[in-house]
Amino acid sequence: MTEKLQPFKGYKNLSYGIKRRIVGIEVAQRLYIQLLQNNKFSIDKPLKIGKVKLFQEQYVPPRKDMHYGIQLNNILKNNFKNGSYTLEFFDEEKNNVQFLLDNPPLLNNFSEGISSILPIKIGTVSDRLGNIIFQLPINNFDLHLGSILGDNPRRYEGIKLEIISKSEKFNLKNIIARLYEEDTDKLITRQKLVSIDSAVTEIDFDDCFGTHIELIDKTTSLLLYKYKFSIMKQAHMSMNIIEYQNRVFQTDENIHKLQVSTNASNSIYGKENNKSFDEWIRNRTYEHELKELEKNKAFVQYFGNDEVKALNDVKDLINKHGVRGIYLWDPYLSAIDIKNTLYHCKNAYVPMRAISGLKQNNNKEQTKKAMIEEFEKDENEFLLLNLEVRGKVGANGYDFHDRFLIFPLERPKVWSLGISVNQLGASHHILQEVKNAQHILNAFNKLWNELNSEECLVWKSN
């Protein structure tokens, strides 16, 4: 599927390509047995693989189920409708792909290159690199879901299942349907087991806050289908009505005329004055989650006069997550800021990197000199540090604004400081964990590499 092999940047002897082969069931069975018995995979010639371990069969719900962010669907082929089973041989050593795992930007470029040809996202499931997966789609029946509505008023009363067989070996009478509800607390509030006797089955289920449905083959105990759905009980409509009068205002010598609208909203089904039990649970869950976020430093808000607490929170994060390295990114970062944070890491010689914009004053050379003088006040042999500091000088790199504390773990963790280190806790700001940690780490590494010059080097421990 690739016209020629694509190179890996920085690796002269490595390249990749995509080849599509269509083989019969017998060949697939032979490949499976070959892997299972001899740890070999060969169609035309042997493929170089690591030592693989067979997982127990796994049911992968269909991609349409948006309630479950199943990462494996990012590399499976057309896993829609009923889902698939996988037989996966897992490479637990990763020796053949370690160069990608050790270089996230390279992995990201590789993933994007593959995505431009196939609708898969390898970068989101890097733990699967080196694995061999047999995908077995469940396509021996079609399933249609519908609602049972009462006559007066037309209120949801249950679910209608229509199962259409597409295979002579598929027997409806072997199928059991399980329905259960899960509330905001993840408690199972009700459940039903129903034997399927005909193509259409109606199941009374008089309410719905998040109903799960499963189809199980009672002869094999295999899960054939899993889905979660919700029924709309209340609708809220919103319309924007264009005003006949424009908003008119002036900036400097320019007059602006802006067409504006008025929001008109309406609830189709009126809301009761009393809160539902689900609202009570959601409110309590929100309060609990907020306290947990503050406890884990995932979200902490400071309102000023909190300098000691804010700095201690950052030190706690450094000592909790800095076992494999700590990177600090701040345009106003000074030597004192680094001493107040990174120097307090209790792990000796972990890799530390810091990027400063050298913006403490208008003269970057003076700023750099002052930082060097501060660092050199201490004896290197007593620091037990593996620290390098680089600054944005001249045309190297680019200006930046955000402030991040980065931990380059196998699964990176990143915190947005919300303010420069020298102002932590002094005024309102929010310390919060960032979801897209790998992207922030990639951006840091990119700038770090662009500042790889003598004039950008501020200080480096021996």
C-alpha positions as CSV (number, residue, x, y, z in Angstrom):
1,M,0.0,0.0,0.0
2,T,3.1,2.2,0.2
3,E,4.8,2.8,-3.1
4,K,8.2,2.6,-1.5
5,L,9.6,2.2,2.0
6,Q,9.4,5.2,4.2
7,P,12.4,6.2,6.3
8,F,12.6,6.8,10.0
9,K,14.2,10.2,10.6
10,G,17.6,9.7,12.2
11,Y,17.7,5.9,11.5
12,K,19.5,5.2,8.2
13,N,19.0,1.5,8.3
14,L,15.4,1.5,9.3
15,S,12.3,2.1,7.2
16,Y,8.7,1.0,7.1
17,G,6.0,0.1,4.6
18,I,2.5,-1.3,4.5
19,K,1.6,-4.5,2.7
20,R,-2.0,-5.8,2.4
21,R,-2.5,-9.6,2.0
22,I,-5.8,-11.5,1.6
23,V,-5.5,-15.1,2.8
24,G,-7.9,-17.9,3.5
25,I,-9.2,-19.2,6.8
26,E,-6.8,-22.2,6.6
27,V,-3.8,-19.9,6.3
28,A,-5.0,-17.8,9.2
29,Q,-5.4,-20.9,11.3
30,R,-1.9,-22.1,10.4
31,L,-0.4,-18.7,11.3
32,Y,-2.2,-18.9,14.7
33,I,-0.9,-22.4,15.5
34,Q,2.6,-21.5,14.3
35,L,2.6,-18.5,16.7
36,L,1.2,-20.6,19.6
37,Q,3.6,-23.5,19.2
38,N,6.8,-22.1,17.8
39,N,6.6,-18.3,18.4
40,K,7.0,-17.8,14.6
41,F,5.0,-15.8,12.0
42,S,5.6,-16.6,8.4
43,I,3.5,-16.2,5.2
44,D,6.2,-15.9,2.6
45,K,9.3,-15.4,4.8
46,P,9.6,-15.3,8.6
47,L,8.7,-12.0,10.3
48,K,11.1,-10.8,13.0
49,I,9.1,-10.8,16.2
50,G,9.8,-10.8,19.9
51,K,8.7,-13.4,22.3
52,V,5.0,-13.2,22.3
53,K,2.3,-14.3,24.9
54,L,-1.2,-15.2,23.9
55,F,-3.9,-13.2,25.7
56,Q,-7.2,-14.8,26.6
57,E,-9.8,-13.9,23.9
58,Q,-11.1,-10.3,24.4
59,Y,-14.5,-8.9,23.4
60,V,-14.1,-5.4,22.0
61,P,-17.4,-3.4,22.0
62,P,-18.3,-1.7,18.7
63,R,-16.9,1.8,17.9
64,K,-20.4,3.3,17.9
65,D,-20.6,2.9,21.7
66,M,-19.4,6.4,22.6
67,H,-19.7,5.7,26.3
68,Y,-16.5,3.7,26.2
69,G,-13.3,5.2,24.9
70,I,-11.8,1.8,23.9
71,Q,-8.4,2.6,22.5
72,L,-8.0,-0.8,20.7
73,N,-10.7,0.4,18.3
74,N,-8.2,2.8,17.0
75,I,-6.3,0.0,15.2
76,L,-9.1,-2.6,14.6
77,K,-10.7,-2.8,11.1
78,N,-14.3,-1.6,10.9
79,N,-15.3,-2.6,14.4
80,F,-18.9,-1.5,14.1
81,K,-22.3,-3.1,14.6
82,N,-21.8,-6.0,17.1
83,G,-18.1,-5.7,17.9
84,S,-15.3,-8.2,17.6
85,Y,-13.3,-10.8,19.5
86,T,-9.5,-10.6,19.3
87,L,-6.9,-13.2,19.8
88,E,-3.8,-11.2,20.6
89,F,-0.2,-12.3,20.8
90,F,1.5,-9.7,23.1
91,D,5.2,-8.8,22.7
92,E,6.2,-8.1,26.3
93,E,9.8,-7.4,25.5
94,K,9.4,-4.7,22.8
95,N,13.0,-4.9,21.8
96,N,12.3,-4.5,18.1
97,V,10.2,-1.3,18.6
98,Q,12.0,0.2,21.6
99,F,13.5,2.9,19.5
100,L,10.0,4.2,18.8
101,L,8.9,4.0,22.5
102,D,12.0,5.9,23.5
103,N,11.4,8.7,21.0
104,P,7.8,10.0,21.3
105,P,8.1,12.6,18.4
106,L,9.4,9.8,16.1
107,L,6.5,7.6,17.2
108,N,4.0,10.5,16.5
109,N,5.4,11.0,13.0
110,F,5.3,7.3,12.3
111,S,1.6,7.2,13.5
112,E,0.7,10.2,11.4
113,G,2.3,8.6,8.4
114,I,0.3,5.4,8.8
115,S,-2.9,7.4,9.4
116,S,-2.5,9.1,6.1
117,I,-2.8,5.7,4.4
118,L,-5.0,3.7,6.8
119,P,-7.8,4.9,9.2
120,I,-5.9,3.7,12.3
121,K,-4.0,5.6,15.0
122,I,-1.0,3.5,16.2
123,G,0.3,6.3,18.4
124,T,-2.7,6.0,20.7
125,V,-2.0,2.3,21.4
126,S,1.8,2.3,21.5
127,D,1.7,-0.6,24.0
128,R,0.5,-2.8,21.1
129,L,3.6,-2.2,18.9
130,G,5.2,-5.5,18.1
131,N,2.0,-7.4,18.8
132,I,0.1,-9.7,16.4
133,I,-3.7,-9.5,16.6
134,F,-6.3,-11.8,15.0
135,Q,-9.6,-9.9,14.8
136,L,-12.8,-12.0,14.6
137,P,-15.9,-9.8,13.8
138,I,-19.3,-10.9,15.1
139,N,-21.4,-10.7,12.0
140,N,-23.7,-13.7,12.2
141,F,-26.6,-11.6,13.2
142,D,-28.0,-8.1,13.0
143,L,-29.5,-6.3,16.0
144,H,-32.1,-3.5,16.0
145,L,-33.1,-1.6,19.2
146,G,-36.3,0.2,19.6
147,S,-38.4,1.7,22.4
148,I,-41.8,0.6,23.7
149,L,-44.0,3.6,24.3
150,G,-47.2,3.9,26.3
151,D,-50.4,5.2,24.7
152,N,-51.3,8.0,27.1
153,P,-48.9,9.7,27.7
154,R,-46.4,8.4,25.2
155,R,-43.8,7.5,27.9
156,Y,-40.9,5.1,27.6
157,E,-41.9,1.7,29.1
158,G,-39.3,-0.7,27.8
159,I,-37.0,-1.9,25.0
160,K,-37.8,-3.8,21.8
161,L,-35.1,-6.2,20.5
162,E,-35.1,-7.4,16.9
163,I,-32.5,-10.0,16.2
164,I,-32.0,-11.1,12.6
165,S,-30.0,-14.3,12.0
166,K,-27.4,-14.2,9.2
167,S,-26.0,-17.7,9.7
168,E,-27.5,-21.2,9.8
169,K,-25.4,-21.9,12.8
170,F,-26.8,-19.0,14.8
171,N,-29.6,-20.2,17.1
172,L,-31.8,-17.5,18.6
173,K,-32.9,-19.9,21.4
174,N,-29.3,-20.0,22.7
175,I,-29.3,-16.3,23.4
176,I,-29.9,-14.6,26.7
177,A,-30.4,-10.8,27.0
178,R,-29.2,-9.1,30.2
179,L,-30.3,-5.5,30.9
180,Y,-29.1,-3.5,33.8
181,E,-29.0,0.1,34.9
182,E,-26.0,1.9,36.4
183,D,-26.5,5.2,38.2
184,T,-24.0,8.0,38.7
185,D,-22.4,6.1,41.6
186,K,-21.8,3.1,39.3
187,L,-24.3,1.1,41.4
188,I,-26.4,-1.5,39.6
189,T,-29.9,-0.3,40.3
190,R,-31.9,-3.0,38.5
191,Q,-31.3,-5.8,36.1
192,K,-33.2,-8.4,34.1
193,L,-32.3,-11.7,32.4
194,V,-34.5,-12.6,29.4
195,S,-34.4,-15.7,27.2
196,I,-34.8,-14.9,23.5
197,D,-37.5,-17.0,21.9
198,S,-38.3,-15.2,18.7
199,A,-36.9,-12.6,16.3
200,V,-38.7,-9.8,18.2
201,T,-38.6,-9.5,22.0
202,E,-40.2,-6.9,24.1
203,I,-38.7,-6.2,27.5
204,D,-40.4,-4.1,30.2
205,F,-38.0,-1.6,31.7
206,D,-40.0,1.3,33.0
207,D,-37.2,3.8,33.4
208,C,-33.8,4.6,31.9
209,F,-30.9,6.5,33.4
210,G,-28.2,4.6,31.4
211,T,-29.2,1.1,30.5
212,H,-26.7,-1.5,29.5
213,I,-27.7,-4.4,27.3
214,E,-25.7,-7.6,26.8
215,L,-26.4,-10.6,24.6
216,I,-24.8,-13.8,25.7
217,D,-24.6,-17.2,24.1
218,K,-25.6,-19.6,26.9
219,T,-23.9,-22.6,25.3
220,T,-20.5,-21.0,25.0
221,S,-20.8,-18.2,27.6
222,L,-19.5,-15.8,25.0
223,L,-20.6,-12.2,25.1
224,L,-22.0,-11.4,21.6
225,Y,-23.0,-7.8,22.1
226,K,-22.7,-4.9,24.6
227,Y,-24.1,-1.4,24.4
228,K,-25.2,1.4,26.7
229,F,-28.0,3.7,25.8
230,S,-30.1,6.5,27.4
231,I,-33.6,7.6,26.8
232,M,-34.4,11.3,26.5
233,K,-36.8,12.4,29.2
234,Q,-36.5,16.1,28.9
235,A,-35.6,18.3,26.0
236,H,-34.3,21.9,26.0
237,M,-34.6,24.0,22.8
238,S,-32.5,27.1,22.1
239,M,-33.0,29.6,19.3
240,N,-31.1,32.7,18.4
241,I,-33.3,35.5,17.1
242,I,-31.6,38.1,14.9
243,E,-32.1,41.6,16.2
244,Y,-33.2,44.3,13.7
245,Q,-30.7,46.7,15.4
246,N,-27.0,46.1,14.9
247,R,-24.5,46.7,17.8
248,V,-22.6,49.9,16.8
249,F,-19.3,50.9,18.5
250,Q,-16.1,52.7,17.8
251,T,-12.4,51.8,18.4
252,D,-9.9,54.6,17.5
253,E,-11.2,55.9,14.2
254,N,-13.0,52.7,13.2
255,I,-16.8,52.2,13.5
256,H,-18.0,48.6,13.8
257,K,-21.4,47.3,13.1
258,L,-22.1,43.8,14.5
259,Q,-25.2,41.8,13.9
260,V,-26.4,40.3,17.2
261,S,-29.1,37.9,18.2
262,T,-31.2,37.2,21.3
263,N,-31.3,33.7,22.8
264,A,-34.7,32.3,23.3
265,S,-34.9,28.9,25.1
266,N,-37.7,26.6,26.1
267,S,-38.0,23.2,27.9
268,I,-40.3,20.8,26.0
269,Y,-41.0,18.8,29.1
270,G,-41.2,20.8,32.3
271,K,-38.8,20.1,35.0
272,E,-40.1,19.3,38.4
273,N,-39.2,21.6,41.3
274,N,-37.7,18.8,43.3
275,K,-34.3,17.4,42.3
276,S,-34.2,13.9,41.0
277,F,-32.1,11.3,42.9
278,D,-29.6,11.4,40.1
279,E,-29.1,15.1,40.5
280,W,-28.4,14.7,44.2
281,I,-25.8,12.0,43.5
282,R,-24.2,14.1,40.7
283,N,-23.9,17.1,43.0
284,R,-22.3,15.0,45.8
285,T,-20.0,13.3,43.3
286,Y,-18.9,16.7,42.0
287,E,-18.0,17.9,45.5
288,H,-16.1,14.7,46.2
289,E,-14.2,14.8,42.9
290,L,-13.2,18.4,43.5
291,K,-11.7,17.5,46.9
292,E,-9.9,14.5,45.4
293,L,-8.5,16.7,42.6
294,E,-7.1,19.1,45.2
295,K,-5.7,16.3,47.3
296,N,-3.9,14.8,44.3
297,K,-2.8,18.3,43.1
298,A,-4.8,17.7,39.8
299,F,-6.7,21.0,40.3
300,V,-5.7,23.5,43.0
301,Q,-6.8,27.2,43.0
302,Y,-4.8,29.8,44.8
303,F,-6.2,33.3,45.7
304,G,-3.0,35.1,46.7
305,N,-1.0,35.1,49.9
306,D,-0.5,31.3,49.3
307,E,3.2,31.4,48.3
308,V,4.3,28.8,50.8
309,K,1.5,26.4,50.0
310,A,1.9,26.7,46.3
311,L,5.6,26.2,46.4
312,N,5.1,23.2,48.7
313,D,2.5,21.7,46.3
314,V,5.0,21.9,43.4
315,K,7.7,20.3,45.6
316,D,5.3,17.5,46.5
317,L,4.6,16.9,42.8
318,I,8.4,16.8,42.0
319,N,9.1,14.2,44.7
320,K,6.0,12.1,43.8
321,H,6.5,11.9,40.0
322,G,10.1,12.9,39.4
323,V,11.7,9.5,39.7
324,R,12.6,9.4,35.9
325,G,13.1,13.1,35.3
326,I,11.7,16.6,35.7
327,Y,11.4,19.3,33.0
328,L,10.5,22.9,33.9
329,W,9.3,25.4,31.2
330,D,8.8,29.0,32.2
331,P,9.6,32.2,30.2
332,Y,10.7,34.1,33.4
333,L,12.5,31.2,35.0
334,S,15.6,32.2,37.1
335,A,18.3,30.3,38.9
336,I,16.6,31.0,42.2
337,D,13.3,29.6,40.8
338,I,15.2,26.4,39.8
339,K,16.8,26.1,43.2
340,N,13.4,26.6,44.9
341,T,11.9,23.7,42.9
342,L,14.1,21.2,41.1
343,Y,16.9,21.3,43.7
344,H,14.3,20.0,46.2
345,C,13.9,16.7,44.4
346,K,15.0,13.9,46.7
347,N,16.1,11.6,43.9
348,A,19.8,12.0,43.0
349,Y,21.0,12.4,39.4
350,V,17.6,12.1,37.8
351,P,17.6,13.9,34.4
352,M,16.5,17.5,34.8
353,R,15.9,20.1,32.1
354,A,14.8,23.7,32.3
355,I,14.0,26.2,29.6
356,S,13.9,29.9,30.4
357,G,12.9,32.7,28.1
358,L,15.4,34.9,30.0
359,K,12.8,37.5,30.3
360,Q,13.7,38.6,33.9
361,N,14.9,42.0,32.4
362,N,15.4,43.5,29.0
363,N,19.0,42.3,28.6
364,K,19.2,38.5,28.0
365,E,23.0,38.4,28.3
366,Q,22.9,40.0,31.7
367,T,20.1,37.7,32.8
368,K,22.1,34.7,31.6
369,K,25.2,35.9,33.4
370,A,23.2,36.5,36.7
371,M,21.8,32.9,36.5
372,I,25.3,31.4,36.0
373,E,26.7,33.4,38.9
374,E,23.8,32.1,41.1
375,F,24.3,28.5,40.0
376,E,28.1,28.7,40.6
377,K,27.7,29.7,44.3
378,D,27.3,26.0,45.1
379,E,29.9,23.2,44.9
380,N,28.9,20.8,42.1
381,E,30.1,17.7,44.0
382,F,27.6,18.3,46.7
383,L,24.6,18.9,44.5
384,L,24.1,15.3,43.2
385,L,22.3,16.8,40.1
386,N,22.0,15.9,36.5
387,L,20.6,19.3,35.4
388,E,20.9,21.4,32.2
389,V,19.4,24.8,31.7
390,R,18.8,26.4,28.3
391,G,17.5,29.8,27.3
392,K,15.9,31.4,24.3
393,V,18.6,33.5,22.8
394,G,18.7,35.1,19.3
395,A,17.0,33.3,16.4
396,N,17.2,30.0,18.2
397,G,13.8,28.4,19.0
398,Y,10.8,30.6,19.5
399,D,9.1,32.7,22.2
400,F,6.7,31.0,24.5
401,H,4.2,32.0,27.2
402,D,2.8,28.9,29.1
403,R,4.4,27.5,32.2
404,F,4.6,23.7,32.6
405,L,6.1,21.2,35.0
406,I,6.7,18.0,33.1
407,F,7.5,14.5,34.2
408,P,8.8,12.3,31.3
409,L,7.4,9.0,32.6
410,E,6.5,6.1,30.5
411,R,3.1,7.7,30.6
412,P,4.0,11.3,30.9
413,K,2.4,13.6,33.4
414,V,2.3,17.4,33.0
415,W,1.0,20.2,35.2
416,S,0.2,23.7,34.0
417,L,1.4,26.2,36.6
418,G,-0.8,29.0,35.6
419,I,1.8,31.5,36.6
420,S,5.6,31.8,36.6
421,V,7.5,30.1,39.4
422,N,8.6,33.4,40.9
423,Q,4.9,34.3,41.4
424,L,3.5,30.9,42.7
425,G,0.7,31.6,45.1
426,A,1.2,35.4,45.1
427,S,-2.0,36.1,43.1
428,H,-4.8,34.1,41.7
429,H,-3.9,31.2,39.5
430,I,-4.7,27.5,39.0
431,L,-2.3,24.6,39.2
432,Q,-3.9,21.8,37.2
433,E,-2.9,18.5,35.5
434,V,-2.9,18.5,31.7
435,K,-4.7,15.7,29.9
436,N,-2.6,15.8,26.7
437,A,0.6,15.3,28.5
438,Q,2.5,13.6,25.7
439,H,1.8,16.5,23.3
440,I,3.2,19.0,25.9
441,L,6.3,16.8,26.3
442,N,6.8,16.6,22.5
443,A,6.6,20.4,22.3
444,F,9.1,20.8,25.1
445,N,11.5,18.3,23.4
446,K,11.1,20.1,20.1
447,L,12.1,23.5,21.6
448,W,14.8,21.9,23.7
449,N,16.4,20.5,20.5
450,E,16.1,23.9,18.7
451,L,18.0,25.5,21.6
452,N,20.9,23.1,21.3
453,S,23.6,25.7,20.8
454,E,26.4,27.1,22.8
455,E,24.8,30.6,23.1
456,C,21.6,29.0,24.5
457,L,23.3,26.9,27.1
458,V,22.9,28.6,30.5
459,W,24.3,26.0,32.9
460,K,25.0,22.3,33.1
461,S,25.9,20.3,36.1
462,N,29.0,18.1,35.9
